[in-house]
């Protein structure tokens, strides 16, 4: 089993409604492409886990509130 397989197995065990979100999940919440999330990491509140980036749902919600409506 390679490292990627282990990561995939772990990802399957983490509940979708958990506290930490992936870039894909944040992109879905913000309705933007995943590439936008990665290009705006300096503006978004992030948690770095080695090479991985995660987001707290509460921080993403606060980010939306602070940005206001478009």
ABEGO torsion letter per residue (X at the ends): XBAAAAAAAAAAABBAABABBBAAAAAAAAGBBAAAAAAAAAABBBBBBEABBBBBAAAAAAAAAAAEBX
